[in-house]
Amino acid sequence: MFGMLRPCSHGAAKYGIDSSQWQAHMCGLCLGLRDGHGQLARTATNTDAIVLSVLTEAQSVEAAERVTAGRCALRAMRRAEVAPAAAPGVRLATTASLLLGSAALRDHVDDGDAAVLTRGPMARVSTSWAASARTQAALIGLDVEPLVAEIGAQTERERTSTDLAELTAATELCAAEFFAHTAILAGRPENVDELRAAGGNFGRIAHLADAVEDLEDDRAAGRFNALDAARTPLTEAYDLIHESEAQLRRSLVAAELAEIPTVRWMLLDPLHTLVHRIGRGVPGAITHACTASRRQAGPPISTRKRPPARRPGLGEGIALTLGVYCTGYACFAEHTNPCTGKREDAWWKRCCDCGNCCSGCPDCGNCCSCDGCNCCDC
């Protein structure tokens, strides 16, 4: 499982949502991949693609359907109510996961990141997933050929282009079309343009965030990085990320989706947390204008004494490795299980790294101030 959005169960409570909703979409996507494309396809589960299922349900006038799923190790062998694999939003999320998973595998093969003996099998899986994405897209009336062509052209762009907009174009186009298609599936064609704009900005954030976070590792390994290729400073990249987040929010406001609790919890809050986390790692980036609240917040978290850690058990390790975050079986990895909002000493983490879980800043009205945390929702 991979993706940049990590909703926290604390945020669900403040919106009056059952935190199992995130798991319902994630498990529905995972089972949809399994049922339609085999067990191996489940490794393509992309937690960001869950947003497509969420947006489709948020725009639909019909009540969200749920089915009972069988026992799973990542749910501590519990059953769960999940989104059905045949639901339009899940099918769209499945298409996105397969297409992006195929591109990711192909990228590893082309970059030479994979071991020599694994490149052939990875290339075959990539081709199979791309074919499966086409099949899945046909079921929901989505033409993915322009997206496949754009992804295919990315390798040549990375060899020749020094323009950052060109280097992020494929990611932006894919996200834009996937977001826009949620409106078609939900019977809300009036939202297509706004969601296409929101998706484009989401794709730009995803690409640039990945480039910023991987910059030092890519340099050390001699790998391609869009920021180096375009000679883009970190501060400029962060400004673009911050601007894209603001534009995405405006688009969702125009589509009357920004105030829907599930959209705020599973998309807007985690995205905001991501942008601020990246900003904290960029020298000179301005991530917070509310200086008064920072002065009152206490010492930075890095100066506080951290409790001793313990080694995770087998179940914890599997869940953490696969990227299941705060709302499922792995909730105890960062908090108590069942989640009470209190962190366990075993896994020290800044509260807002897993989501926007608190509020109450007297200066700007919406800052995170729990336990001296210095991140902000403004």
C-alpha positions in Angstrom: 0.0 0.0 0.0 1.3 3.4 -0.8 0.0 7.0 -0.9 0.5 10.4 0.8 -2.8 10.8 2.6 -3.0 9.5 6.1 -6.3 10.3 7.9 -6.3 10.0 11.6 -9.2 8.7 13.7 -9.1 11.7 15.9 -10.2 13.9 13.0 -13.1 11.6 12.4 -14.5 12.2 15.8 -14.4 16.0 15.4 -16.5 15.7 12.3 -18.9 13.2 13.9 -17.8 10.4 11.5 -17.2 6.8 12.3 -13.5 6.3 11.8 -14.2 2.9 10.2 -15.3 4.7 7.1 -11.7 5.1 6.0 -11.1 1.3 6.5 -14.4 0.6 4.6 -13.1 2.4 1.5 -9.6 1.0 1.8 -10.7 -2.6 2.3 -13.3 -2.2 -0.5 -10.5 -1.1 -2.8 -8.2 -4.0 -1.7 -10.9 -6.6 -2.2 -11.9 -5.1 -5.5 -8.4 -5.5 -6.7 -8.3 -9.1 -5.5 -11.7 -10.1 -6.9 -11.1 -8.6 -10.3 -7.4 -9.0 -10.9 -5.9 -11.6 -8.5 -4.1 -11.7 -5.2 -1.0 -9.9 -6.5 -3.0 -6.9 -7.6 -3.8 -6.2 -3.9 -0.2 -4.9 -3.6 -1.2 -2.1 -5.9 -3.6 -0.7 -3.2 -3.0 3.0 -3.2 -4.4 4.9 -0.2 -4.7 8.1 -2.2 -7.0 6.4 -4.7 -9.5 5.9 -1.8 -10.3 9.6 -2.2 -11.9 8.7 -5.6 -14.3 6.4 -3.8 -14.9 9.1 -1.1 -15.6 11.8 -3.7 -18.0 9.6 -5.7 -20.0 8.8 -2.6 -19.9 12.4 -1.4 -21.6 13.6 -4.6 -24.1 10.8 -4.9 -27.7 11.3 -3.8 -28.0 7.6 -3.0 -27.0 6.2 0.4 -23.6 4.6 0.5 -23.8 0.8 0.2 -21.7 -1.5 2.4 -21.2 -5.3 2.4 -19.7 -7.6 5.0 -16.1 -8.6 4.3 -14.5 -11.8 5.6 -11.8 -11.9 8.2 -8.4 -10.3 7.4 -5.1 -10.3 9.3 -4.8 -6.5 9.0 -8.1 -6.2 10.8 -7.0 -8.6 13.6 -9.0 -11.4 11.9 -12.2 -9.4 12.3 -15.0 -9.0 9.8 -15.9 -5.5 8.6 -18.5 -3.5 6.6 -16.8 -2.3 3.5 -17.6 -0.6 0.2 -18.6 -3.2 -2.4 -16.2 -4.0 -5.2 -18.9 -3.2 -7.8 -19.5 0.3 -6.5 -18.6 2.9 -9.1 -16.2 4.8 -6.8 -14.4 1.6 -5.9 -14.1 0.6 -9.6 -12.6 4.0 -10.3 -10.2 3.7 -7.4 -9.2 0.2 -8.7 -8.5 1.6 -12.1 -6.4 4.4 -10.7 -4.4 2.0 -8.4 -3.7 -0.4 -11.3 -2.7 2.3 -13.7 -0.4 4.1 -11.2 0.9 0.8 -9.8 1.8 -0.2 -13.4 3.6 3.1 -14.0 5.5 2.8 -10.7 6.8 -0.7 -11.5 7.8 0.4 -15.0 9.6 3.4 -13.6 11.6 1.2 -11.2 12.6 -1.0 -14.1 13.5 1.9 -16.4 15.5 3.6 -13.6 17.4 0.4 -12.9 16.3 0.5 -9.2 15.2 -3.2 -9.3 17.6 -6.1 -9.1 18.5 -7.6 -12.5 16.6 -10.8 -11.9 13.4 -9.0 -10.9 13.2 -6.6 -13.8 11.6 -9.1 -16.2 8.9 -10.2 -13.8 8.2 -6.6 -12.7 7.9 -5.5 -16.4 5.4 -8.3 -17.0 3.3 -7.4 -13.9 3.4 -3.7 -15.1 2.0 -4.7 -18.5 -0.6 -6.9 -16.9 -1.8 -4.2 -14.6 -2.0 -1.7 -17.4 -4.2 -4.1 -19.3 -6.3 -4.7 -16.2 -6.7 -0.9 -15.8 -8.1 -0.6 -19.3 -10.5 -3.4 -18.7 -11.7 -1.9 -15.4 -12.0 1.6 -17.0 -14.2 0.3 -19.7 -16.7 -0.8 -17.0 -17.2 2.7 -15.8 -16.9 4.6 -19.2 -13.5 6.1 -18.6 -11.1 6.5 -21.5 -7.7 5.8 -20.1 -5.8 5.8 -23.4 -4.8 9.5 -23.1 -3.5 8.8 -19.6 -1.6 5.7 -20.7 0.0 7.8 -23.5 0.9 10.6 -21.1 2.5 8.2 -18.7 4.4 6.5 -21.5 5.8 9.8 -22.6 7.1 10.6 -19.2 10.4 8.6 -19.6 11.4 10.7 -22.6 10.4 13.9 -20.8 12.7 13.0 -17.9 15.5 12.5 -20.3 15.1 15.8 -22.2 12.9 18.3 -20.4 14.1 21.0 -17.9 10.6 22.5 -17.5 9.0 21.6 -14.2 5.4 22.0 -15.6 6.2 19.4 -18.3 7.7 17.0 -15.8 4.6 17.1 -13.6 2.1 17.1 -16.5 1.5 13.3 -16.5 0.7 13.1 -12.8 -1.6 16.2 -13.1 -3.5 14.9 -16.1 -4.1 11.5 -14.5 -5.3 12.9 -11.2 -7.4 15.5 -13.0 -9.3 13.0 -15.1 -9.8 10.6 -12.2 -11.2 13.4 -10.0 -13.4 14.6 -12.8 -14.8 11.2 -13.5 -16.1 11.0 -9.9 -18.7 13.6 -10.9 -19.7 11.6 -13.9 -20.2 8.4 -11.9 -22.2 10.3 -9.3 -24.4 11.9 -11.8 -23.1 15.4 -11.1 -21.8 16.7 -14.5 -21.9 20.3 -13.2 -18.9 19.4 -10.9 -16.7 18.0 -13.7 -14.7 21.2 -14.4 -14.1 22.0 -10.7 -13.1 18.5 -9.9 -10.8 18.3 -12.9 -9.0 21.5 -11.6 -8.9 20.0 -8.1 -7.4 16.8 -9.4 -4.8 18.6 -11.4 -3.6 20.4 -8.3 -3.7 17.2 -6.3 -1.5 15.6 -8.9 1.0 18.5 -8.8 1.1 18.2 -5.0 1.7 14.5 -5.2 4.5 14.8 -7.7 6.3 17.8 -6.0 5.9 16.4 -2.5 7.5 13.1 -3.6 10.3 15.1 -5.3 11.0 17.2 -2.2 11.0 14.3 0.2 13.2 12.1 -2.1 15.6 14.9 -3.1 18.6 14.0 -0.9 18.2 10.2 -1.5 17.9 10.7 -5.2 21.0 12.8 -5.3 22.9 10.3 -3.3 21.8 7.4 -5.6 22.2 9.4 -8.8 18.5 9.0 -9.6 16.3 11.4 -11.5 14.6 14.1 -9.5 12.3 16.6 -11.1 13.5 19.5 -8.9 17.1 19.0 -10.0 16.2 18.4 -13.6 14.3 21.7 -13.6 16.8 23.5 -11.4 13.9 24.4 -9.0 14.9 25.5 -5.4 13.1 23.8 -2.5 11.4 27.0 -1.5 9.9 27.5 -4.9 8.7 23.9 -5.0 7.1 24.4 -1.6 5.4 27.6 -2.8 3.9 25.7 -5.7 2.7 22.9 -3.3 1.2 25.5 -1.0 -0.5 27.3 -3.9 -1.8 24.1 -5.3 -3.4 23.2 -2.0 -5.2 26.5 -1.9 -6.5 26.2 -5.4 -7.7 22.6 -4.7 -9.6 23.9 -1.7 -11.2 26.6 -3.8 -12.3 24.1 -6.4 -13.9 21.9 -3.8 -15.7 24.9 -2.3 -17.0 25.8 -5.8 -18.2 22.2 -6.2 -19.9 22.4 -2.7 -17.8 19.5 -1.4 -15.4 21.2 0.9 -17.7 21.1 3.9 -18.7 17.5 3.6 -17.2 15.7 6.6 -15.8 12.7 4.9 -14.1 14.9 2.3 -12.6 17.1 4.9 -11.4 14.2 7.0 -10.0 11.9 4.3 -8.7 14.5 1.8 -8.4 18.1 3.0 -7.1 17.6 6.5 -4.4 15.0 5.6 -3.4 17.1 2.6 -3.0 20.1 4.8 -0.9 18.2 7.3 1.3 16.9 4.4 1.9 20.4 3.1 2.9 21.7 6.6 5.1 18.7 7.2 7.0 19.4 4.0 7.2 23.1 4.8 8.8 22.3 8.2 11.7 20.6 6.3 12.2 23.4 3.8 14.6 26.2 5.0 13.0 29.6 4.8 9.5 28.3 4.0 6.7 30.2 5.8 4.2 27.6 6.9 2.4 29.5 9.7 1.5 33.1 10.1 0.1 32.8 13.7 3.3 33.6 15.6 1.5 34.3 18.8 0.3 30.7 19.2 3.8 29.4 18.4 5.2 31.5 21.2 2.7 30.1 23.6 3.0 26.5 22.4 6.1 25.6 24.4 9.4 24.1 23.3 9.7 22.3 20.0 8.8 18.7 20.2 12.4 17.7 19.2 13.6 19.2 22.6 11.3 17.1 24.7 12.4 13.8 26.3 11.1 10.9 24.3 9.9 7.7 26.1 11.8 4.5 25.4 10.5 2.5 22.4 9.7 -1.2 22.2 9.9 -3.5 19.3 6.6 -4.1 17.5 5.0 -7.5 17.5 4.4 -9.4 14.3 1.0 -8.0 13.7 2.1 -4.5 14.4 5.1 -4.9 12.1 3.0 -6.2 9.2 0.5 -3.5 9.5 3.1 -0.7 9.7 5.1 -2.1 6.8 2.0 -2.2 4.6 1.2 1.4 5.6 -2.1 0.9 7.4 -2.5 3.9 9.5 -4.4 5.1 12.5 -7.9 3.9 11.6 -7.6 0.1 11.4 -5.9 -2.8 13.2 -2.7 -0.8 13.3 -4.3 2.0 15.3 -2.2 0.9 18.3 1.0 1.6 16.3 0.5 5.3 17.1 -2.3 5.4 19.6 -4.1 3.1 22.0 -6.3 0.3 20.5 -9.2 0.9 20.4 -8.2 4.4 19.6 -8.9 6.7 22.6 -7.0 9.7 21.2 -4.0 9.0 23.5 -0.6 8.0 22.1 1.2 5.0 23.5 4.7 5.6 24.7 6.0 2.9 22.4 5.6 4.9 19.2 6.5 8.6 19.7 5.0 10.8 17.0 3.9 14.4 16.8 0.2 14.4 17.1 -0.5 16.1 13.8 1.8 14.0 11.7 -1.1 11.5 11.5 -3.8 14.0 10.9 -5.4 17.2 12.2 -6.6 15.9 15.5 -7.0 18.9 17.7 -8.0 22.5 17.6 -8.4 25.6 19.8 -5.9 28.3 18.9 -7.1 31.5 20.5 -5.3 33.6 17.9 -6.4 32.2 14.6 -9.2 29.9 15.7 -8.0 26.6 14.3 -4.5 25.7 15.4 -3.3 22.4 16.8 -2.2 23.1 20.4 -2.5 19.7 22.1 0.5 18.6 24.1 2.6 21.5 22.9 2.3 20.5 19.3 3.5 23.3 17.0 1.7 22.4 13.8 -1.3 24.4 12.6 -4.5 24.1 10.6 -4.7 27.7 9.6 
